[in-house]
Amino acid sequence: MLDTISRMIRDRRKALGFTIEELAEKSGSSYSFISRIERGEVDNLKLKKLNDIVNALGLKMSDLFVDPDLTGVQTLELMHYLAKLPNDKREEVASTLLKVINL
C-alpha cells in the first residue's frame, strides 16, 4: 500500500511540474520528508501530513485507496472529471469514450 502511495505522490508531483522543494513548501513538509516518502522509506505517516501532501497535489485522500490499477495520473484525472459531471452527462461522455475506444 505504501509503495502505491509513494508512486502516486511522485507521479502526480512530476505531472504537475513540481519539484520536491515546491511540493514540500505547498504541503508544509520538509524536502527530506517528501523525498523519503517518494522513495518509500516512510513507514509511519500521519494522516494529517498525508492529507496536506495530497491536497497540495490536488488529490483527495480517497484517491490513494482505489484499485492500484486505477492510480495513474491520467486515470485519476479522468475519474475526477467524470465524477464532477451530472449523472446523465457522465453516462453520455462514458458512452462516447467507449465508442472511441472500440473503433
N, CA and C atoms as an extended XYZ file, in Angstrom:
309
Properties=species:S:1:pos:R:3:atomname:S:1:resname:S:1:resid:I:1 pbc="F F F"
N         0.823       -1.202        0.000 N   MET     1
C         0.000        0.000        0.000 CA  MET     1
C         0.865        1.264        0.000 C   MET     1
N         1.895        1.296        0.860 N   LEU     2
C         2.752        2.481        0.896 CA  LEU     2
C         3.519        2.666       -0.405 C   LEU     2
N         3.849        1.553       -1.067 N   ASP     3
C         4.520        1.662       -2.368 CA  ASP     3
C         3.631        2.373       -3.382 C   ASP     3
N         2.346        2.035       -3.381 N   THR     4
C         1.390        2.666       -4.289 CA  THR     4
C         1.258        4.146       -3.971 C   THR     4
N         1.154        4.486       -2.690 N   ILE     5
C         1.039        5.886       -2.273 CA  ILE     5
C         2.288        6.655       -2.676 C   ILE     5
N         3.454        6.073       -2.441 N   SER     6
C         4.717        6.726       -2.807 CA  SER     6
C         4.773        7.010       -4.299 C   SER     6
N         4.398        6.020       -5.099 N   ARG     7
C         4.424        6.178       -6.554 CA  ARG     7
C         3.428        7.239       -7.007 C   ARG     7
N         2.236        7.220       -6.414 N   MET     8
C         1.217        8.205       -6.801 CA  MET     8
C         1.677        9.625       -6.487 C   MET     8
N         2.274        9.809       -5.328 N   ILE     9
C         2.747       11.144       -4.941 CA  ILE     9
C         3.832       11.604       -5.910 C   ILE     9
N         4.788       10.748       -6.194 N   ARG    10
C         5.869       11.104       -7.125 CA  ARG    10
C         5.324       11.386       -8.521 C   ARG    10
N         4.476       10.495       -9.031 N   ASP    11
C         3.942       10.663      -10.388 CA  ASP    11
C         3.103       11.929      -10.508 C   ASP    11
N         2.269       12.203       -9.524 N   ARG    12
C         1.412       13.397       -9.565 CA  ARG    12
C         2.268       14.660       -9.468 C   ARG    12
N         3.274       14.637       -8.595 N   ARG    13
C         4.157       15.797       -8.453 CA  ARG    13
C         4.826       16.100       -9.789 C   ARG    13
N         5.352       15.065      -10.423 N   LYS    14
C         6.026       15.265      -11.704 CA  LYS    14
C         5.056       15.719      -12.786 C   LYS    14
N         3.851       15.152      -12.794 N   ALA    15
C         2.851       15.546      -13.797 CA  ALA    15
C         2.474       17.013      -13.655 C   ALA    15
N         2.473       17.507      -12.421 N   LEU    16
C         2.156       18.921      -12.186 CA  LEU    16
C         3.364       19.824      -12.410 C   LEU    16
N         4.523       19.235      -12.624 N   GLY    17
C         5.735       20.018      -12.846 CA  GLY    17
C         6.328       20.587      -11.571 C   GLY    17
N         5.970       20.021      -10.427 N   PHE    18
C         6.508       20.484       -9.145 CA  PHE    18
C         7.849       19.813       -8.876 C   PHE    18
N         8.746       20.561       -8.284 N   THR    19
C         9.954       19.958       -7.732 CA  THR    19
C         9.594       19.433       -6.341 C   THR    19
N        10.488       18.641       -5.792 N   ILE    20
C        10.265       18.170       -4.418 CA  ILE    20
C        10.196       19.363       -3.479 C   ILE    20
N        11.043       20.350       -3.716 N   GLU    21
C        11.047       21.555       -2.873 CA  GLU    21
C         9.695       22.272       -2.926 C   GLU    21
N         9.129       22.394       -4.126 N   GLU    22
C         7.848       23.072       -4.268 CA  GLU    22
C         6.728       22.316       -3.564 C   GLU    22
N         6.722       20.994       -3.699 N   LEU    23
C         5.703       20.212       -3.002 CA  LEU    23
C         5.887       20.314       -1.496 C   LEU    23
N         7.117       20.288       -1.056 N   ALA    24
C         7.383       20.419        0.376 CA  ALA    24
C         6.833       21.749        0.897 C   ALA    24
N         7.084       22.820        0.169 N   GLU    25
C         6.602       24.140        0.583 CA  GLU    25
C         5.072       24.200        0.582 C   GLU    25
N         4.454       23.710       -0.480 N   LYS    26
C         2.993       23.763       -0.599 CA  LYS    26
C         2.293       22.917        0.456 C   LYS    26
N         2.954       21.857        0.911 N   SER    27
C         2.324       20.953        1.873 CA  SER    27
C         2.783       21.184        3.306 C   SER    27
N         3.709       22.120        3.497 N   GLY    28
C         4.212       22.373        4.845 CA  GLY    28
C         5.100       21.246        5.361 C   GLY    28
N         5.785       20.596        4.442 N   SER    29
C         6.671       19.487        4.791 CA  SER    29
C         8.110       19.868        4.479 C   SER    29
N         9.026       19.012        4.866 N   SER    30
C        10.425       19.255        4.529 CA  SER    30
C        10.773       18.526        3.235 C   SER    30
N        11.815       19.004        2.578 N   TYR    31
C        12.307       18.366        1.356 CA  TYR    31
C        12.638       16.908        1.639 C   TYR    31
N        13.372       16.663        2.725 N   SER    32
C        13.808       15.296        3.023 CA  SER    32
C        12.622       14.370        3.285 C   SER    32
N        11.569       14.893        3.917 N   PHE    33
C        10.396       14.072        4.204 CA  PHE    33
C         9.702       13.664        2.903 C   PHE    33
N         9.489       14.616        2.000 N   ILE    34
C         8.858       14.301        0.710 CA  ILE    34
C         9.732       13.315       -0.056 C   ILE    34
N        11.018       13.544       -0.058 N   SER    35
C        11.937       12.656       -0.759 CA  SER    35
C        11.866       11.241       -0.197 C   SER    35
N        11.826       11.109        1.109 N   ARG    36
C        11.735        9.788        1.744 CA  ARG    36
C        10.403        9.116        1.427 C   ARG    36
N         9.322        9.887        1.399 N   ILE    37
C         8.008        9.318        1.043 CA  ILE    37
C         8.064        8.765       -0.378 C   ILE    37
N         8.583        9.554       -1.291 N   GLU    38
C         8.639        9.132       -2.696 CA  GLU    38
C         9.514        7.903       -2.902 C   GLU    38
N        10.518        7.736       -2.063 N   ARG    39
C        11.380        6.552       -2.158 CA  ARG    39
C        10.804        5.372       -1.383 C   ARG    39
N         9.671        5.580       -0.717 N   GLY    40
C         9.036        4.506        0.038 CA  GLY    40
C         9.738        4.180        1.338 C   GLY    40
N        10.413        5.160        1.908 N   GLU    41
C        11.193        4.950        3.122 CA  GLU    41
C        10.490        5.406        4.391 C   GLU    41
N         9.237        5.812        4.282 N   VAL    42
C         8.492        6.266        5.454 CA  VAL    42
C         7.494        5.185        5.838 C   VAL    42
N         7.670        4.642        7.026 N   ASP    43
C         6.777        3.578        7.496 CA  ASP    43
C         5.609        4.115        8.310 C   ASP    43
N         5.805        5.248        8.944 N   ASN    44
C         4.801        5.795        9.841 CA  ASN    44
C         4.426        7.193        9.372 C   ASN    44
N         3.358        7.279        8.604 N   LEU    45
C         2.926        8.547        8.018 CA  LEU    45
C         1.605        8.964        8.648 C   LEU    45
N         1.598       10.098        9.308 N   LYS    46
C         0.371       10.577        9.945 CA  LYS    46
C        -0.628       11.031        8.886 C   LYS    46
N        -1.897       10.743        9.139 N   LEU    47
C        -2.944       11.092        8.177 CA  LEU    47
C        -3.001       12.587        7.904 C   LEU    47
N        -2.790       13.405        8.900 N   LYS    48
C        -2.828       14.867        8.722 CA  LYS    48
C        -1.756       15.290        7.726 C   LYS    48
N        -0.551       14.769        7.880 N   LYS    49
C         0.546       15.138        6.982 CA  LYS    49
C         0.276       14.605        5.574 C   LYS    49
N        -0.219       13.370        5.484 N   LEU    50
C        -0.564       12.810        4.178 CA  LEU    50
C        -1.652       13.644        3.510 C   LEU    50
N        -2.630       14.066        4.280 N   ASN    51
C        -3.704       14.900        3.741 CA  ASN    51
C        -3.158       16.234        3.221 C   ASN    51
N        -2.213       16.821        3.931 N   ASP    52
C        -1.597       18.081        3.481 CA  ASP    52
C        -0.888       17.891        2.135 C   ASP    52
N        -0.195       16.773        1.988 N   ILE    53
C         0.527       16.486        0.742 CA  ILE    53
C        -0.455       16.231       -0.394 C   ILE    53
N        -1.462       15.437       -0.114 N   VAL    54
C        -2.478       15.111       -1.116 CA  VAL    54
C        -3.198       16.374       -1.585 C   VAL    54
N        -3.567       17.244       -0.657 N   ASN    55
C        -4.231       18.500       -1.017 CA  ASN    55
C        -3.327       19.377       -1.878 C   ASN    55
N        -2.048       19.422       -1.550 N   ALA    56
C        -1.105       20.222       -2.338 CA  ALA    56
C        -0.995       19.699       -3.769 C   ALA    56
N        -1.286       18.414       -3.944 N   LEU    57
C        -1.234       17.797       -5.276 CA  LEU    57
C        -2.575       17.825       -5.992 C   LEU    57
N        -3.585       18.398       -5.347 N   GLY    58
C        -4.908       18.476       -5.966 CA  GLY    58
C        -5.620       17.138       -5.998 C   GLY    58
N        -5.269       16.248       -5.088 N   LEU    59
C        -5.914       14.944       -4.999 CA  LEU    59
C        -6.805       14.893       -3.768 C   LEU    59
N        -7.512       13.774       -3.627 N   LYS    60
C        -8.314       13.509       -2.437 CA  LYS    60
C        -7.717       12.292       -1.751 C   LYS    60
N        -7.905       12.210       -0.454 N   MET    61
C        -7.394       11.051        0.283 CA  MET    61
C        -7.916        9.758       -0.322 C   MET    61
N        -9.164        9.760       -0.753 N   SER    62
C        -9.749        8.537       -1.309 CA  SER    62
C        -9.010        8.068       -2.561 C   SER    62
N        -8.336        8.988       -3.269 N   ASP    63
C        -7.579        8.601       -4.460 CA  ASP    63
C        -6.458        7.616       -4.126 C   ASP    63
N        -5.982        7.682       -2.906 N   LEU    64
C        -4.872        6.825       -2.504 CA  LEU    64
C        -5.302        5.392       -2.218 C   LEU    64
N        -6.609        5.191       -2.104 N   PHE    65
C        -7.100        3.891       -1.677 CA  PHE    65
C        -7.993        3.220       -2.720 C   PHE    65
N        -7.783        3.574       -3.976 N   VAL    66
C        -8.515        2.924       -5.059 CA  VAL    66
C        -7.700        1.745       -5.569 C   VAL    66
N        -8.286        0.984       -6.438 N   ASP    67
C        -7.600       -0.143       -7.063 CA  ASP    67
C        -6.265        0.343       -7.632 C   ASP    67
N        -5.149       -0.297       -7.289 N   PRO    68
C        -3.840        0.154       -7.781 CA  PRO    68
C        -3.760        0.273       -9.302 C   PRO    68
N        -4.572       -0.475      -10.030 N   ASP    69
C        -4.566       -0.377      -11.485 CA  ASP    69
C        -5.203        0.921      -11.980 C   ASP    69
N        -5.861        1.655      -11.084 N   LEU    70
C        -6.552        2.893      -11.466 CA  LEU    70
C        -5.882        4.135      -10.888 C   LEU    70
N        -4.622        4.025      -10.494 N   THR    71
C        -3.982        5.132       -9.794 CA  THR    71
C        -3.067        5.977      -10.675 C   THR    71
N        -3.062        5.743      -11.963 N   GLY    72
C        -2.244        6.569      -12.841 CA  GLY    72
C        -2.736        8.005      -12.851 C   GLY    72
N        -1.843        8.921      -13.109 N   VAL    73
C        -2.162       10.349      -13.087 CA  VAL    73
C        -3.311       10.672      -14.031 C   VAL    73
N        -3.249       10.190      -15.264 N   GLN    74
C        -4.290       10.494      -16.246 CA  GLN    74
C        -5.600        9.786      -15.910 C   GLN    74
N        -5.498        8.572      -15.382 N   THR    75
C        -6.697        7.830      -14.993 CA  THR    75
C        -7.438        8.575      -13.894 C   THR    75
N        -6.708        9.043      -12.886 N   LEU    76
C        -7.341        9.801      -11.801 CA  LEU    76
C        -7.949       11.102      -12.319 C   LEU    76
N        -7.251       11.744      -13.245 N   GLU    77
C        -7.767       12.992      -13.835 CA  GLU    77
C        -9.105       12.730      -14.535 C   GLU    77
N        -9.175       11.648      -15.290 N   LEU    78
C       -10.412       11.296      -15.981 CA  LEU    78
C       -11.520       10.955      -14.984 C   LEU    78
N       -11.192       10.205      -13.952 N   MET    79
C       -12.202        9.849      -12.948 CA  MET    79
C       -12.725       11.096      -12.240 C   MET    79
N       -11.852       12.047      -11.930 N   HIS    80
C       -12.290       13.296      -11.294 CA  HIS    80
C       -13.200       14.091      -12.228 C   HIS    80
N       -12.829       14.130      -13.504 N   TYR    81
C       -13.651       14.841      -14.482 CA  TYR    81
C       -15.044       14.223      -14.548 C   TYR    81
N       -15.095       12.904      -14.682 N   LEU    82
C       -16.385       12.215      -14.772 CA  LEU    82
C       -17.208       12.400      -13.504 C   LEU    82
N       -16.559       12.368      -12.365 N   ALA    83
C       -17.272       12.489      -11.092 CA  ALA    83
C       -17.946       13.856      -10.933 C   ALA    83
N       -17.399       14.874      -11.571 N   LYS    84
C       -17.960       16.222      -11.453 CA  LYS    84
C       -19.179       16.438      -12.351 C   LYS    84
N       -19.369       15.549      -13.309 N   LEU    85
C       -20.486       15.708      -14.241 CA  LEU    85
C       -21.799       15.239      -13.623 C   LEU    85
N       -22.917       15.826      -14.052 N   PRO    86
C       -24.221       15.282      -13.647 CA  PRO    86
C       -24.363       13.872      -14.211 C   PRO    86
N       -25.168       13.048      -13.564 N   ASN    87
C       -25.306       11.641      -13.955 CA  ASN    87
C       -25.579       11.437      -15.438 C   ASN    87
N       -26.541       12.182      -15.984 N   ASP    88
C       -26.889       11.979      -17.387 CA  ASP    88
C       -25.724       12.345      -18.312 C   ASP    88
N       -25.041       13.420      -18.007 N   LYS    89
C       -23.895       13.849      -18.824 CA  LYS    89
C       -22.744       12.850      -18.670 C   LYS    89
N       -22.532       12.335      -17.454 N   ARG    90
C       -21.476       11.355      -17.210 CA  ARG    90
C       -21.686       10.113      -18.080 C   ARG    90
N       -22.929        9.646      -18.137 N   GLU    91
C       -23.235        8.463      -18.953 CA  GLU    91
C       -23.025        8.754      -20.433 C   GLU    91
N       -23.376        9.955      -20.861 N   GLU    92
C       -23.187       10.342      -22.260 CA  GLU    92
C       -21.697       10.375      -22.623 C   GLU    92
N       -20.897       10.982      -21.757 N   VAL    93
C       -19.454       11.053      -22.001 CA  VAL    93
C       -18.843        9.657      -21.971 C   VAL    93
N       -19.237        8.840      -20.996 N   ALA    94
C       -18.714        7.472      -20.900 CA  ALA    94
C       -19.063        6.677      -22.155 C   ALA    94
N       -20.276        6.817      -22.621 N   SER    95
C       -20.703        6.114      -23.833 CA  SER    95
C       -19.864        6.544      -25.031 C   SER    95
N       -19.636        7.837      -25.169 N   THR    96
C       -18.836        8.354      -26.273 CA  THR    96
C       -17.396        7.851      -26.189 C   THR    96
N       -16.827        7.879      -25.000 N   LEU    97
C       -15.460        7.386      -24.826 CA  LEU    97
C       -15.347        5.907      -25.188 C   LEU    97
N       -16.306        5.130      -24.763 N   LEU    98
C       -16.301        3.697      -25.085 CA  LEU    98
C       -16.416        3.464      -26.586 C   LEU    98
N       -17.211        4.272      -27.267 N   LYS    99
C       -17.317        4.142      -28.725 CA  LYS    99
C       -15.967        4.444      -29.385 C   LYS    99
N       -15.295        5.483      -28.912 N   VAL   100
C       -13.991        5.849      -29.471 CA  VAL   100
C       -12.968        4.739      -29.198 C   VAL   100
N       -12.996        4.204      -28.008 N   ILE   101
C       -12.053        3.132      -27.646 CA  ILE   101
C       -12.264        1.899      -28.503 C   ILE   101
N       -13.493        1.604      -28.807 N   ASN   102
C       -13.815        0.383      -29.556 CA  ASN   102
C       -13.758        0.553      -31.071 C   ASN   102
N       -13.274        1.693      -31.557 N   LEU   103
C       -13.164        1.899      -33.014 CA  LEU   103
C       -12.158        0.970      -33.628 C   LEU   103
